[in-house]
Structures are given as structure tokens and as C-alpha cells.
Amino acid sequence: MKSSYHSIYLSPHLDDVALSCGGQIFMQAEQGKAVLIVTVMAGDKPGQSDSKYIQELHERWQLERDAVARRRAEDTQACRILGADHLYWEIPDCIYRFDDVTSEPFYLSDEDIFGDVHPSELYLINTLANQIMALPPHDRLMVPLGVGNHVDHQITRRAAEKSTAKGMFYYEEYPYADDPRVLWKADQLVPESWQLTTIPLSEASLEAKINAIASYESQLSSFFRDRADMAGAVRRYINANYGERIWFRVGND
């Protein structure tokens, strides 16, 4: 890592920031600004037996062996395309987190991962807040807003707000933000005093964003039919919103 950064982006998973902010990151890198993407839940899968839910996801992703390592490799390629540095923290994705006593997984379904954070995991907020405070100096800390209500996104946002980090901005998570049924609920996540800004994307930055997202081959099937479908959906979303949307508190410093 560099000694300091213009922007640090907190990505709950190994694709969230590229999906949501890839265009603006590419433009910053083109301007010579240093950018770091920190993937918060990038740790290896523990030794417990896979739940049926994990098995179903691995089958969909076509990653039945070394799933996390292969996903990190996808992310490394995406960061290279965008011109950003990357840092992987050791907490596993929520689907791989188990109760230390019972060895039972905390999250067993889509309903679970888009619901409430398990009470036994609330300690992660303080743990991550301390890690965020130890990051290199930076001008802006980009935090997931929590659109979609994924538990790892909730934890990441709450940890950032628990820290003493300055210059905090919030990005709307794509593709959750492309669903009107989900986005209207995001209003509850944004206090009235906050302001919205949209970052227009150049054609080169939009192409870089699409190419970076395509690096996550295992994840395309979660949201899209294929690469062409993804490229069309990303273009439509960016054109409809005139760029990538960012929220910030008035008087943010």
C-alpha cells in the first residue's frame, strides 16, 4: 500500500465497489490520484462443513474448490483494470461464518443474509471500526449506504460510522439500487440533511467499469444472464442516473 490515498473505498465483498463505483475510481486513477479498495469480508472459508446454502452458491458460481481464493484473483484483476490498490481483510463472507460453540452457520438463506445482523456478530462492528481507524491517511472514505440491506453491508457501514474517520461519503450499491422496490427503502438510510451528488462517467471510464465487473466471472450469474446482459444493464443504469450516485453529510470534513 501507499503511505496515503486520495480515496479509500470500503467494499463489503469482492465485487461491490467495482459494481457501484468502478467508473469514478478509473477516472481518479487516470488523474493520478491514489485509490485503495479495502474488501472487508475477504477472508478464507473456515474448516467447518459447507452448509446446503454454501453448496448451492458454489454450484451457481461454478467455484466448488478454492472459491474464496479464486474470487480474490478475480478482484485483483478488476482492481488492475480500474487502477486501484487493493487490501483484503480476514473476516469471511457472512455465508462462511459459524457459531464458535455450536458450529452452526449464522446465515442459511437469502432471507437471512438480507435480514438482521446476527446478535452474536455485533462485536464485528467494533473490531472493524478499529481497523478502519488504522488505515493510511486519506481525503475521502467511501462507505456502502446499505441499499439492499445485506448484513455485511450493514456491518461495514456501522463500523465506519463507529470509527473516527473523516471525509465520509456513501455510495449506492449497484445492482440493488437499480430495483425501485429496494431503492425506495434507501430513503430511510439517508437523513434529510444529506446531499446527493452524481459523478458523470466518461466513455472510457464506463468501459473500464464494465470490463472490471466482467472480471468477476463467478458472480455474473447472480445478477445477469451473461457478459453482454451485464454490459447493457450497467450502461442503462448509468445513463438513467447520469452517472454514479454518492451521498454525503452537509459540512462533511
C-alpha positions as CSV (number, residue, x, y, z in Angstrom):
1,M,0.0,0.0,0.0
2,K,1.0,3.6,-0.4
3,S,1.6,5.9,2.6
4,S,-1.6,7.9,1.8
5,Y,-4.6,7.9,-0.5
6,H,-6.9,10.3,-2.2
7,S,-9.8,7.9,-1.7
8,I,-10.3,4.6,0.2
9,Y,-13.4,2.6,-0.7
10,L,-14.8,0.0,1.8
11,S,-16.2,-2.9,-0.2
12,P,-18.1,-5.5,1.9
13,H,-17.4,-8.2,-0.7
14,L,-15.2,-8.9,-3.6
15,D,-17.2,-7.0,-6.3
16,D,-19.3,-4.4,-4.5
17,V,-17.1,-1.4,-5.2
18,A,-16.4,-2.3,-8.8
19,L,-20.1,-2.7,-9.4
20,S,-21.0,0.6,-7.7
21,C,-18.0,2.9,-8.1
22,G,-15.8,1.5,-10.8
23,G,-16.2,4.4,-13.2
24,Q,-15.2,7.1,-10.7
25,I,-12.3,5.1,-9.5
26,F,-10.9,4.7,-13.0
27,M,-11.2,8.5,-13.6
28,Q,-9.4,9.2,-10.3
29,A,-6.6,6.9,-11.2
30,E,-6.3,8.5,-14.7
31,Q,-5.9,11.8,-12.9
32,G,-3.0,10.4,-10.9
33,K,-5.0,10.1,-7.6
34,A,-4.2,7.1,-5.5
35,V,-7.2,4.9,-4.7
36,L,-7.3,1.9,-2.3
37,I,-10.2,-0.6,-2.3
38,V,-10.5,-2.5,1.0
39,T,-12.5,-5.6,0.8
40,V,-13.8,-6.1,4.4
41,M,-15.2,-9.7,4.1
42,A,-12.5,-11.3,2.0
43,G,-11.2,-14.0,4.4
44,D,-10.8,-17.7,3.7
45,K,-13.6,-20.1,4.4
46,P,-13.2,-21.8,7.8
47,G,-12.9,-25.6,8.2
48,Q,-16.5,-26.3,9.0
49,S,-18.6,-28.4,6.7
50,D,-20.3,-26.5,4.0
51,S,-24.0,-25.8,4.6
52,K,-26.5,-26.6,1.9
53,Y,-26.7,-22.9,1.2
54,I,-23.0,-22.6,0.6
55,Q,-23.1,-25.6,-1.7
56,E,-25.9,-24.1,-3.7
57,L,-24.0,-20.8,-4.1
58,H,-20.7,-22.5,-5.1
59,E,-22.5,-24.6,-7.7
60,R,-24.1,-21.4,-9.1
61,W,-20.7,-19.7,-9.1
62,Q,-19.0,-22.8,-10.6
63,L,-16.4,-22.5,-7.8
64,E,-16.6,-25.8,-5.9
65,R,-12.9,-25.6,-4.9
66,D,-10.8,-22.7,-3.6
67,A,-13.8,-20.4,-4.0
68,V,-12.5,-17.5,-1.9
69,A,-9.0,-17.6,-3.4
70,R,-10.4,-17.6,-6.9
71,R,-12.7,-14.7,-6.1
72,R,-9.8,-12.8,-4.7
73,A,-8.0,-13.4,-8.0
74,E,-11.0,-12.0,-9.9
75,D,-10.9,-8.9,-7.7
76,T,-7.2,-8.4,-8.2
77,Q,-7.8,-8.4,-12.0
78,A,-10.7,-5.9,-11.6
79,C,-8.6,-3.6,-9.4
80,R,-5.8,-3.7,-12.0
81,I,-8.3,-2.6,-14.7
82,L,-9.5,0.3,-12.5
83,G,-6.0,1.4,-11.5
84,A,-6.6,0.9,-7.8
85,D,-4.6,-0.8,-5.0
86,H,-6.4,-3.5,-3.0
87,L,-6.4,-4.8,0.6
88,Y,-8.1,-7.9,1.8
89,W,-9.2,-8.2,5.4
90,E,-9.6,-11.6,7.1
91,I,-13.3,-11.8,8.1
92,P,-15.0,-14.3,5.8
93,D,-18.2,-13.6,3.8
94,C,-21.3,-14.0,6.0
95,I,-22.2,-17.3,4.4
96,Y,-19.0,-18.8,5.8
97,R,-19.4,-17.5,9.4
98,F,-20.3,-20.0,12.1
99,D,-21.1,-20.0,15.8
100,D,-17.9,-20.9,17.7
101,V,-19.8,-23.0,20.2
102,T,-22.4,-24.8,18.1
103,S,-20.6,-24.7,14.8
104,E,-23.9,-23.8,13.2
105,P,-23.8,-21.2,10.4
106,F,-25.3,-17.8,11.2
107,Y,-26.9,-17.3,7.8
108,L,-28.6,-20.1,5.9
109,S,-30.6,-18.4,3.1
110,D,-31.1,-15.3,1.1
111,E,-33.7,-14.3,3.7
112,D,-31.0,-14.5,6.4
113,I,-28.3,-12.5,4.5
114,F,-30.8,-9.7,3.7
115,G,-32.2,-9.6,7.2
116,D,-30.9,-8.6,10.6
117,V,-27.2,-8.9,11.7
118,H,-27.0,-12.0,13.9
119,P,-26.7,-10.8,17.6
120,S,-23.5,-12.9,18.0
121,E,-21.8,-10.8,15.3
122,L,-22.3,-7.3,16.7
123,Y,-18.8,-7.4,18.1
124,L,-17.6,-7.2,14.4
125,I,-18.6,-3.5,14.3
126,N,-16.1,-2.5,17.0
127,T,-13.4,-4.8,15.5
128,L,-13.8,-3.3,12.1
129,A,-14.0,0.3,13.4
130,N,-10.6,-0.2,14.9
131,Q,-9.2,-1.5,11.6
132,I,-10.7,1.4,9.7
133,M,-9.0,3.9,12.0
134,A,-5.7,2.2,11.3
135,L,-6.0,2.7,7.5
136,P,-3.5,5.0,5.8
137,P,-4.3,8.8,5.7
138,H,-6.9,9.7,3.1
139,D,-9.0,12.5,1.9
140,R,-12.2,10.5,1.4
141,L,-13.6,7.4,2.9
142,M,-16.3,5.8,0.7
143,V,-18.8,3.7,2.6
144,P,-21.7,1.5,1.4
145,L,-25.0,3.1,2.0
146,G,-26.7,-0.3,2.8
147,V,-29.1,-0.4,-0.2
148,G,-30.4,-4.0,-0.3
149,N,-29.9,-4.5,3.5
150,H,-27.2,-7.2,3.1
151,V,-25.9,-8.0,6.6
152,D,-22.2,-7.4,5.5
153,H,-23.1,-4.0,4.1
154,Q,-24.9,-3.1,7.3
155,I,-21.9,-4.2,9.4
156,T,-19.5,-2.3,7.2
157,R,-21.4,1.0,7.3
158,R,-22.0,0.8,11.1
159,A,-18.3,0.1,11.6
160,A,-17.3,3.1,9.5
161,E,-19.7,5.3,11.5
162,K,-18.3,3.9,14.7
163,S,-14.8,4.9,13.7
164,T,-13.5,8.4,13.9
165,A,-12.8,8.5,10.1
166,K,-13.2,11.9,8.5
167,G,-14.4,12.8,5.0
168,M,-17.0,10.1,4.8
169,F,-19.1,9.6,1.7
170,Y,-21.7,6.9,0.9
171,Y,-22.2,5.1,-2.4
172,E,-25.4,3.4,-3.5
173,E,-24.8,-0.3,-4.1
174,Y,-25.5,-1.5,-7.7
175,P,-27.3,-3.6,-8.7
176,Y,-29.5,-3.4,-5.6
177,A,-30.0,0.3,-6.4
178,D,-31.5,-0.5,-9.8
179,D,-34.5,-2.1,-8.2
180,P,-37.2,0.6,-7.4
181,R,-38.7,-1.8,-4.8
182,V,-35.4,-1.7,-3.0
183,L,-34.3,1.8,-3.6
184,W,-37.3,3.5,-2.1
185,K,-36.4,1.8,1.2
186,A,-33.0,3.5,0.9
187,D,-34.7,6.8,1.8
188,Q,-34.7,5.5,5.4
189,L,-30.9,5.2,5.2
190,V,-30.3,8.9,4.3
191,P,-31.0,11.7,6.8
192,E,-32.8,14.7,5.4
193,S,-29.7,16.9,5.9
194,W,-27.6,14.8,3.5
195,Q,-27.0,15.8,-0.1
196,L,-26.8,13.7,-3.3
197,T,-24.2,14.2,-6.0
198,T,-23.8,12.3,-9.3
199,I,-20.5,11.7,-10.8
200,P,-20.8,11.6,-14.6
201,L,-18.7,8.9,-16.3
202,S,-16.6,9.3,-19.5
203,E,-17.0,6.6,-22.1
204,A,-13.5,5.3,-21.2
205,S,-14.4,5.1,-17.5
206,L,-17.7,3.3,-18.3
207,E,-15.9,0.8,-20.5
208,A,-13.3,0.2,-17.7
209,K,-16.2,-0.3,-15.2
210,I,-17.8,-2.9,-17.4
211,N,-14.5,-4.7,-18.0
212,A,-13.8,-4.7,-14.3
213,I,-17.2,-6.2,-13.5
214,A,-16.6,-8.8,-16.2
215,S,-13.5,-9.9,-14.2
216,Y,-15.9,-11.4,-11.6
217,E,-16.9,-14.3,-13.8
218,S,-18.1,-16.4,-10.9
219,Q,-20.6,-13.6,-9.9
220,L,-22.1,-12.6,-13.2
221,S,-24.8,-15.3,-12.9
222,S,-26.0,-13.8,-9.6
223,F,-27.3,-10.7,-11.3
224,F,-27.1,-11.1,-15.1
225,R,-27.6,-13.7,-17.9
226,D,-24.1,-13.2,-19.4
227,R,-21.5,-10.5,-20.1
228,A,-23.5,-8.8,-22.8
229,D,-26.5,-8.6,-20.5
230,M,-24.3,-7.1,-17.7
231,A,-22.8,-4.5,-20.1
232,G,-26.2,-3.4,-21.3
233,A,-27.7,-3.3,-17.8
234,V,-24.8,-1.2,-16.5
235,R,-25.0,1.2,-19.4
236,R,-28.7,1.7,-18.9
237,Y,-28.4,2.3,-15.2
238,I,-25.6,4.8,-15.6
239,N,-27.4,6.6,-18.4
240,A,-30.7,6.7,-16.5
241,N,-28.9,8.2,-13.4
242,Y,-26.4,10.4,-15.3
243,G,-23.5,8.6,-13.6
244,E,-22.7,7.1,-10.2
245,R,-24.6,8.4,-7.2
246,I,-22.9,9.5,-4.0
247,W,-24.4,10.8,-0.7
248,F,-22.7,13.0,1.9
249,R,-23.4,14.9,5.0
250,V,-23.5,18.7,4.7
251,G,-20.4,20.1,6.3
252,N,-18.6,16.8,5.9
253,D,-14.9,17.1,6.7
